[in-house]
Amino acid sequence: MNLGGVFFLLGRLLTALSVSLLVPAVVAYFDGGQGLSAFLVSAAIAATAGIILERRFVRGGEFTFGRQEAFVLVASAWAVATLVGTLPYVFLKGPGFLVNGIFESASGFTTTGASILPDVESESAALLLWRALTQWLGGMGIIVLGIAVLPKLAIGGMELLGAEAPGPVKEKLTPRLAQTGKALWGIYTIFTAAEIVILMSIGMGPLDAVAHSFATMATGGFSTRNASIAAFDSPAIELTVVFFMVIAGASFALHFQWMRGKGAALLRDPEFRLYTGIMAGATLLVATVTFWRGAYPSIGSALRYGVFQVTSIMTTTGFATTDFNAWSDFSRGILFMLMFVGGCSGSTGGSVKVVRILIMVKKIAVDLRRMVRPHAVFPLRVGVRTIPEDVVSSVTTFILLFLILFLTGGFLLTLLGVDALTAFSASVACLGNVGPGLGAVGPTMNYDHLPAAAKLLLAFMMIVGRLELYTILILVFLRLRV
């Protein structure tokens, strides 16, 4: 295994992360210096470690990456990013905050949005920006960013992209992988900038607009307010955030196509149609039931809160405009089911992904037809594309593995003293990178009260879920030849 190349590129990524730490440092400088030293020291540590790795393992020529190197590099990159992201929390709040810092950093980079901070409004502007920035960097992917800006990462990049990118089918948008990375990050940046401008134009302050736009496009959910989006009590802000959550939960490959004049690509795509159909159906169910049960005085209010929470949970963003923990069991059950669905393949959303749900539904239909006509050939198609048997098998394995990890995580949390509702909702909320769950980790609560072991377990599950399960589990359960 080419470990030298892995360490060299980890050094490059560490150096890049050190530069990102200077962004909140600048904010801290203009905010009276609050937290400035914490970010400067963190940046210095990351830069020093990066330079040491680069110089120790530097070599000429190109790196050749196989699947083993790809899995090791991707897993290591996300672990290193989490540790680097932890440094500001530890320097600001002390060594005793280490476990909490790891949890918050992992939640940021994996775009989960689960938080242990009980009062975010008391935190410095620099720390709030750093939380949002970790989500924005993690949303499109650390490796995808690396492919876009570091030429050496484009060598064997499809292996790296396959180990990090969400969805069962990975594809290049352009002939050169580095151009694909730049295209994805360019689209991502354009949407983010557009949301910032719109939010500021309808009343949000600059920090709020930037932080919420970063979190929206990353489907992350970190907010600068304790009450999340509910703190603004603005239908215009809520509608804007819903619009961009829907965009972030859709495939960026489709965005690439319609930006190049192929506007019908979204409407023709079966995954996108199912994605919007599930959201629309779930919204109508939730709005109808919450109005019928008297949670809201009018159907308009029920629709307002229903569409926001359904979109927020299904796209795995995790923002809140109401305490859905107080909804009826039926409505909460709908949201709980949506936690398993997630966004589209190739989006910044987490969880199982709509395309996998679609493939499994198609497989069930094909298997039922085969029972009636056992000798007939029934190809499994999604739209005009025939899905290969190995992809169908991979999807089946993924969904089974997701359910096993969800149940295992829930049972382990109950062993640590967490009640069942909180344990199992926290398990799927972290594995699916959703953020808020039910019970004691609902939208008006946080994860701070959980035992330290539970926080570390959930942080691990966040990373496993963000990397589509296989990347981390292969390193854990298989012996790789070095």
N, C-alpha and C positions, 0 to 999 in steps of 0.2 A: 504493500500500500504506500502511496506517495504522501506520507505524513509531513514531509518537509514542505511540500506545496500547500498542504492544508494549513500549517502553522504560518507560513508566509502570508497567505491570503487572510487569515485571521488577524494578523498584524495590520494589514491594510484596512480591514473593517474596524479594528479598534481605533486606528488613527481617524477614520471618518466619523466614528461616534464621538471622539474627543472634540471634533469641530462642532458637532451638533450641540454639545454641552455649552459652547460659547454663546449660543443664541439666548438661553435664559440668563446667562451671565451678563449679557448686555442689558437685558431687561432689569436685572437686579441692580446694575450700576445706576440706571436712571430712576430706580425706585428707592433711592436713598441707601443703596448698598446692602439691602436686606438679602442675605443668602449669597452674596457675591463670592465670598471666599470658598463656600461649599462647592459651587459650580466650577470655579477656577481650579481648585485642588482636584476635583473629580476629573476635569478635562486633562490636567497634567498627568494624573495616574494612567488614564486610558492612553494618552499619547505616548508616554514613556514605555508602557507595555507593548504598544503597537510597534514602536520604532525598534525595540529590542528584538521582537519576533521577526520583523522584516529583515533586519541586518543579520540575524543569526541564520535565517533560512533562505536568504536571497540566492538566486541562481539565474543564469542566463537562459534564453530560449522560452518555449511555451510549456505550460503545465498540461499534462494529460490526465484527465479525470474520468474514472470509471464510476460505477454505481456505489461501490464501497466508499470511495473518497467523497462522493457527493453526499451520502448520508452522514458521514462523519463531519464534513464541513458545515452542512446546514444545521445539524443538531448543535454543534459547537458554537456556531455563530449566534444562534438564538439564546443559548445558555450564557455566552459572553455578554451579549447585549443586555440580558436581564441583570447580570451582575454589575455591569457598568451603570445601568439605570438605577441600581440600588444605592450607589455611592452618594448622590446628593441627599437622599433621605437619611442616611446614616450620619453624614457630616452635619446636617441641619438639626437632627433630633437625638443623636447619640447612639452608641453601640447597641443599646437595648432595643433599638428600633429595627435591628437587622432583619428579623423574620418578617415583620410588617413591611419593611422596605422591599424585600424580595417579592412578597405577594403583590404589592402595588406596582412594582416595576414589571413583573411578569404579566399582570393584568393590563398594563399599558401597552407593552410591545405586542402582546397577543391580541389586542383590541377587545379584551373581555369586558372591561369596564367595571368589574367588581372592585369595591374600594374598602379600605380599612380606616380611612380618614373620617372621623366623626363630624368634623366641622370644616369643610373645605373653604368656606368663606373667610376663615381666620388665617388661611395659609397665604404666603407671599405670592405676588404676581409671577415671580420667576418660577416658583415651584408649580403653580397651576399651569403655566405655559409648558414646563417640562413634561408634566403628566400628559398634556394634550399632544405634545410633539412626539413622545414615545408611541402614542397610538397612531399618529399620522405616518411615522416611519415604518411601523409594523404593519399598517393596513395594506399597502401594496406589496410589502415584503422586503426584508433586509437583503436577501439574495438578489431579488429582481432589481433593487436599487444598485447593488454591487455590479450586476451585469451591465447596467446602463452606464456606470461611471468608471468601472475598472476593467480594462480590456482583457486582463488575464482571466477574469471570471467567466468571460464568454467562451473560453475554451472548455469544451465538455459541458457547456451551460445548460443543454437540454436535460442532462442528468440532474443538475442542480435545481432547475426549474421544476422538474418532476418530483423532487423531494420536498419542495416548499409550496408550490402553487396549489390552490384549492381546486378540486374537481377530478373526476376520473380520466378526463382526456385533456392533455396539454398540447398546445399548438403555438407555432410561431406566427406572428402577425405580419412579419416582414422577412425577407430572405436571410437577413443577418440578425442573430439573436440580440446583439447589443442594440440594434435599432428597435427591436421589439421592446426591450427594457425601457428605452428612452420614450417610445411611443406610449407605453402604459403609464409611465410616470408623468409624461406630458399631459395626457388626458386627465389623470388624477389631479394634477396641479391646477389645471384650468377649471375643473369643477369646484375645487376647494376655493380658489380665488373668487369665482362667481358667487358662491354662497356667502363668503365674507362680505362682499360688496352689498349683497341684498340684505343680509342681516343688519349691517350697519345703517343701511338706508331706511330700515323700518324700526330703528330705535335701540338696537344693541350697541353697547360700548365696544371699543376696539378689542380689548382683551377677551371679553365674552364672545364676540363674533369670531375671532380667530380660533379660540379654544373649541367652541362648539362646532365650527366648520371642520376643523381637524378631526374631531371625534365623530362627526356625522359621516364624512367621506371614508373614514376608516372603519365605520360601523363599530365604533368603540364605546361611546357613551359616557366618558368622563365629562363631568360638568364643573363649572366654576361656582355653582350654586348648590346649597344643600338640598333644595327641593327640585333640582334638575330643571328641565324646561318649564315646569309648573311655576317656577319663581317669576317668570315674565308675564304669565297670564295673558298671552297675546295670541289670538287666532292666526294673525298674519305670520308670526314667528313659527308657530306650530305647523302651519301649512307649508312654509318654506322648508323646514326641517324634514317634514314628511316627504316632500318632493325629492330632496337630495338623498334621503335614506333609500327611497325606491331606486334611484340612480345607482347608489353605491352597492345595493344588493343585487343589481343586474350584472350581466357579464360585461367586462370591459372590452372583450373582443367584439361584442356587438356595438358598443359605443364607438370603437375604432372604425367599424364599418359604416355606421350612419354618419359619422363625421367626415367620411370620405365620399359622401353622396349616396350611400346605399341605405336610405331611410327606411325601406320596407323590411330590412333585416330583423328589426325588433319584432315586428308584427308577425313575421313568418316563423320566427323561432319558437318551437314547441315548449321549450323550457321556460322562456319568458312569458308565454301565454299562460302556462300553468302557474307560474310564480305570481303573476298579477291576479289570476283567477282565485288562487287560494287566499290571497290577501283580501280581495273583494268579498268573497264568501264568508271568511272569518269575521270581517268587519261588520257585515250585516247581521250575522248571528249574535256577536257580542253586543252591538248597539241595540238590537231588538230585545235581548234578554235583560240587559242592564236597565233599559227604559221600563220594561214590563215589571221588573222587580223593584222599581222605584228608586234606583240609584241616582237617577238624574231626572229633573223636572220636565224635560222635553226630549223629543226624538233627535232634535238638532244637537243638543248637548251630548246625548248618548253617542251620536255619530262622530262628534268632534273628538271625544276622548277615546272612542272605540277605534277609529281609524289610526290615531296616533299610536296607541299601545299595540295594536296588531302589527302595524308596520315596524315599530321599534323592536318588538320581540322577534318577529319572523326574520328581519334582516340582521338580527343579533346585535343591534346597536345598544339597546338598553336604556335609552332616555325614558323619562317618565313625566307625564302631565297630571297624573292622578294616582291615588293609592289603589291599584288594582288588587292588592291583597284583601281589600274589603269587598270585592265583587263576589257574586254567587259562585258556588262550586263549579257550575257549568261554564261560566265565563272564564274562571281561572283555569279550568281544564282545557279550554280552547287554547289559551296562552301557553300552557304547559306543553301541549302537543306541538305548537308552533316552534317551541324551543328545539325540537328534534328535526325540524324541516330546514331552516336556515335560508340563505340566499341562493343565487345561481352559481353554477360553476364558473370560475374566473372572476368572481366578484370579490369584494373585501369582506363579505359576510362569512360566518362560520357554520358550524353544525354539519348535518349530513349532506345538504345541498339538494335543491329541487330536482336536478337532473337524475340523481340517484333514486329519488322517490319515483320519478317518472319511469326509469328503466325497470325498477322492481314491479311497478304496476303492469307494465308491458309484459314482463316475464311471467307474471301470474296469469295474465290473459292468454299468452302463448301456451303455457303449461296446461291450462284448462282445455284449450282447443286440441292439444295433443292427446289428452285423455279420451276425447271423442274420436279423433282420427290419428291413431298412434303412428301410422306409417307416412303421414303427410309431413312436408317440410314447411315450417312456419318461421321465416326470418324475423328477428326482432328489430324493428325499425323505430327510430325517433326522428320524426319528420321524414326527410328523404335519405337519411343516413342509416345504413345497416350497422347495428352494434355488434362488434365481434364477440365471440363466446368468451374470450379471455377477459374482456372488459365487463361483461355481465357477471362472470365469476368473481372478479375483483370487487364489483359493487356489492354483491351478496356478502362477500367476506367483510367488507368495510362496515356495512350496516350491522351485521352480527357482532363484529368486534366493538362497534360503538355502543351497542346495547350492553355487552358484557362489561365494558369499562364503566359505563354509567351505573350499572347495578353494583359493581365492585366498589366504586367510589362511594356510592350511597351507603352501602353496608359498613365500609370502613369508617365513615363519618359517624354512623350510629355507635360503633364501638368506642369512638372517642367522646361519646356523651352528647352528640347532637341529636335532636328529635328527628323523627322519620321524615316529616314533611320538609323541614329545612334541609336535612341531609340529602335527600334525593333530588330536590329542586336545585340545591347548590351544586350537586354533582353534574347534572346536565347543563346548568347555567355556565359552569366553568369549562367543562369538556367541549361544549358547543360554542364557547366564547360569547355567551349572551350577556352575562353580568348579573342583573338582579334576578332573584328567584322568588320563591314563595316562603311563607312562614317568617322566621327570624332573619331572613336575608331578602326580604321584600323590597319594594321601591323606596320606602321611607326608612329602611334600615341599612346596615352595612355589615361587613364581615369581621369587624374588629373584635367582636365578642367570642369568636371561635378560638379553640385551643391552638397553640403554635403548631402542633403536628398537623392539625386539620388545614391550617393555612398553607403549609409546605406541600401537603398532598394536593390541595386544590391548585396551587401554583404549577405543580408538575402536570396536572391534568390540563391546565390552560395551554401549556406548551405542546403537549401531546395532541390536543385537539387542533391547535393552530397549524401544526405540521401534518395534518391529515392522518394521524394515528401511526402510520407505518414507520415514518422516519425515526422516531424515538424508540418505538418498540423493537424495531430490528436491532438497534444497538443494545437494548436492554436484554433481549432474549436470545440473540444469536451471537456466536463467537466469530468475529471477523478476523481474517488472517491479516496480520500486519506485516 
